[in-house]
Amino acid sequence: MYAGDSARPCILAPGMKMNLPDGKTLPLIVEPDDDVAGASESSAEAFALSCVEEGDWLREKLLECGALLLRGLPAATIESFARFVRLFGGREPLDYVGGASPRVKLGGGVYTSTEYPEHYSLTLHNELSYTYRWPAHLFFCCVTAPTAGGGETPIADSRALLRRLDPAVVSLFKSKKIEYERNLSGDASSRYSWQAAFETTDGAAVEEYCREGGVSFRWGDDGGLRLREVRPATVAHPATGEEVWFNQADGFHPSALDAETYRSIVSTAGEEGLRLNARFGDGSAIERAALDHVREAARAEMVLVPWRAGDVLVLDNLLTAHGRMPFTGPRKILLAMT
């Protein structure tokens, strides 16, 4: 079921309405009332202002459902999107320092969405759950919607995902935790370099980051950097106290790679050559069956959000996991984090 299909309308405030997908609990779709929708650019600007003015109420709804889709906003630029994030979120956007996904920093705390080839899908995940600093909220803005098919952003309630998982699997992950390993290139021109990941060429600053977060690090003879850190499988939401599934074990594990890519890497560089890897916190291997169970549960909870130009998708990063579906043709989505 796509967001917006068979939606149930409810008036939010003058000139605004909200909908939920039929039978779903997210995302809450907030858009102009039918009387003013699409009337003019000034109407879209007025709707953006209403979203800011209703910010306290909308943030309360975000704590309930975990995802808001603001639909009917004016066409965005990098500057206007950054300004909207500051006004709606009430804080400055964060940098993506320490992140594993390749992105382009555009300025004002705005980045491109993950720069993977368009035929790749991104598994459901909570942003930066593999490290010790993560954003509370994510803002995705659609500049160019895909027109040739695909490119939806799948989302899932992290609370519902936890409930769906086999308690024995949850207990195993919680008791052992997860060790994430990252192998970063020393070539500053690579999108997978430590310079790109930490947005600096200062190795001492990277070491300070690692010491602050208890991240084990080792510099290679080739200038590369290997990181290891042990993180929990679940966390409690700071505002609601709810426990959520909050990790990226299935995305980091080699079983997420297609067989040909895995064989190519291991045949030339061994397991040490993998860019990402995941084990249990005690160093033991994570069973493929457990990871497949997590993936199956995530697919069962997944809701696809198709994009329209001007859409802004706001996620509570702990309550809601997100990913990306493959696509063809143009697609431009911006990201800001607070």
Residue pairs with C-beta under 8 A, 6 or more apart in sequence:
1 21
1 22
1 23
1 24
1 303
1 304
2 21
2 152
2 304
2 305
2 306
3 21
3 24
3 27
3 29
3 69
3 303
3 304
3 305
3 306
4 19
4 21
4 29
4 71
4 306
5 21
5 22
6 21
6 22
7 19
7 20
7 21
7 22
7 29
8 19
8 20
8 22
9 17
9 18
9 19
10 17
10 18
10 19
11 17
11 18
11 33
12 18
12 30
12 54
12 57
13 50
13 54
14 33
15 32
15 33
15 35
15 36
15 46
15 47
15 50
16 30
16 31
16 32
16 33
16 47
16 50
16 51
16 54
17 30
17 31
17 32
17 33
17 34
18 28
18 29
18 30
18 31
18 61
19 28
19 29
19 31
20 26
20 28
20 29
20 65
21 27
21 29
21 303
24 303
25 65
25 157
25 160
26 65
26 66
26 67
26 155
26 157
26 303
26 320
27 65
27 66
27 67
27 68
27 69
27 155
27 303
27 305
27 313
28 61
28 62
28 65
28 67
28 68
28 69
29 68
29 69
29 71
30 51
30 58
30 68
30 69
30 70
30 71
31 37
31 47
31 70
31 71
31 72
32 38
32 43
32 44
32 47
32 72
36 43
36 46
36 47
37 43
37 72
38 72
41 74
44 72
44 73
44 74
44 310
45 74
47 72
47 73
48 73
48 74
48 84
51 58
51 70
51 73
51 88
52 84
52 87
52 88
55 87
55 88
55 90
58 68
58 88
61 68
62 68
62 137
62 314
62 316
63 239
63 240
63 316
63 319
65 157
66 155
66 157
66 158
66 159
66 315
66 316
66 319
66 320
67 155
67 305
67 313
67 314
67 315
67 316
67 319
67 320
68 313
68 314
69 305
69 311
69 312
69 313
69 314
70 311
70 312
70 313
70 314
71 308
71 310
71 311
72 310
73 84
73 310
73 311
73 312
74 80
74 310
75 143
75 309
75 310
76 84
76 141
76 142
76 143
76 310
76 312
76 334
78 106
78 107
78 108
78 110
78 334
79 108
81 110
81 139
81 141
81 312
81 334
81 336
82 93
82 107
82 108
82 109
82 110
82 336
84 139
84 312
85 93
85 109
85 110
85 139
85 336
85 338
86 92
86 93
88 139
88 314
89 137
89 139
89 338
91 338
92 109
92 338
93 108
93 109
93 110
93 139
93 336
93 337
93 338
94 109
94 135
94 337
94 338
95 105
95 109
95 199
96 103
96 105
96 111
96 199
96 337
97 133
97 197
97 198
97 199
97 209
98 128
98 131
98 133
98 197
98 198
98 209
99 128
99 197
100 130
100 182
100 197
100 276
101 114
101 115
101 116
102 114
102 115
102 116
102 191
102 192
102 196
103 111
103 112
103 113
103 114
103 115
103 335
104 111
104 112
104 115
105 111
105 199
106 112
106 334
109 336
109 337
110 334
110 335
110 336
111 334
111 335
111 336
112 332
112 333
112 334
112 335
113 140
113 324
113 333
113 334
113 335
114 122
114 324
115 191
116 122
116 324
118 151
118 326
118 327
118 328
118 331
119 326
120 324
120 326
121 323
121 324
121 325
121 326
122 251
122 323
122 324
123 248
123 250
123 251
123 256
123 295
123 298
123 323
124 154
124 155
124 156
124 161
124 298
124 302
124 321
124 322
124 323
125 248
125 251
125 321
125 322
125 323
126 134
126 158
126 244
126 246
126 247
126 248
126 317
126 318
126 320
126 321
126 322
127 134
127 135
127 138
127 317
127 322
127 337
128 134
128 135
128 317
129 231
129 246
129 247
129 248
130 178
130 180
130 229
130 231
130 247
130 248
130 252
131 180
131 213
131 215
131 229
131 231
132 212
132 213
132 214
132 215
132 229
132 231
133 213
134 317
135 317
135 337
135 338
136 316
136 317
136 318
136 338
137 314
137 315
137 316
137 317
137 337
137 338
138 313
138 314
138 315
138 317
138 322
138 335
138 336
138 337
139 312
139 313
139 314
139 315
139 335
139 336
139 337
139 338
140 153
140 311
140 312
140 313
140 315
140 322
140 333
140 334
140 335
141 311
141 312
141 313
141 333
141 334
141 335
141 336
142 307
142 308
142 309
142 310
142 311
142 312
142 332
142 333
143 309
143 332
143 333
143 334
144 309
144 330
144 331
144 332
145 151
145 306
145 307
145 308
145 309
145 311
145 331
146 307
146 327
146 328
146 329
146 330
146 331
147 329
147 330
148 327
148 328
148 329
149 327
149 328
149 329
150 325
150 326
150 327
150 328
151 306
151 307
151 324
151 325
151 326
151 327
151 331
152 304
152 305
152 306
152 307
152 324
152 325
153 304
153 305
153 307
153 313
153 322
153 323
153 324
153 325
153 333
154 302
154 303
154 304
154 305
154 322
154 323
154 324
154 325
155 302
155 303
155 305
155 313
155 315
155 320
155 321
155 322
155 323
156 298
156 301
156 302
156 303
156 320
156 321
156 322
157 301
157 319
157 320
158 244
158 245
158 246
158 318
158 319
158 320
158 321
159 242
159 243
159 244
159 245
159 319
160 301
161 244
161 245
161 297
161 298
161 301
161 321
162 170
162 234
162 243
162 244
162 245
164 297
164 300
164 301
165 245
165 293
165 294
165 297
166 293
169 290
169 293
169 294
170 233
170 234
170 245
172 280
172 290
173 233
173 234
173 247
173 249
173 280
173 290
174 232
174 233
174 234
176 280
176 281
176 282
176 284
177 230
177 231
177 232
177 233
177 280
177 281
178 230
178 231
178 232
178 233
178 247
178 249
178 278
178 279
178 280
178 281
178 286
179 228
179 229
179 230
179 278
179 279
179 280
179 281
179 283
180 227
180 228
180 229
180 230
180 231
180 248
180 252
180 276
180 277
180 278
181 226
181 227
181 228
181 252
181 274
181 276
181 277
181 278
181 279
182 197
182 226
182 227
182 228
182 275
182 276
183 224
183 226
183 272
183 273
183 274
183 275
183 276
183 277
184 192
184 193
184 194
184 197
184 224
184 225
184 226
184 227
185 192
185 193
185 194
185 224
186 193
186 194
186 220
186 222
186 223
186 224
186 225
187 193
187 223
188 195
188 196
188 201
190 196
192 275
194 203
194 206
194 224
194 225
195 201
198 205
198 206
198 209
200 206
203 219
206 217
206 225
207 217
209 215
210 216
210 217
210 227
213 229
214 229
215 227
215 228
215 229
216 227
216 228
216 229
217 225
217 226
217 227
217 228
218 225
218 226
219 225
220 226
230 281
231 247
232 246
232 247
233 245
233 246
233 247
233 249
234 243
234 244
234 245
234 246
234 247
235 243
235 244
235 246
235 318
236 242
236 243
236 244
237 243
237 244
237 316
237 318
237 319
238 318
242 319
244 318
244 319
245 321
246 318
248 278
249 278
249 286
249 291
249 294
250 256
250 278
250 291
250 294
250 295
250 298
251 276
252 276
252 277
252 278
253 277
253 278
253 286
253 291
254 262
254 271
254 274
254 277
255 288
255 291
255 292
257 265
265 273
265 274
266 273
266 274
271 277
278 286
279 285
279 286
280 286
298 321
302 323
304 325
305 313
307 331
307 333
315 322
317 337
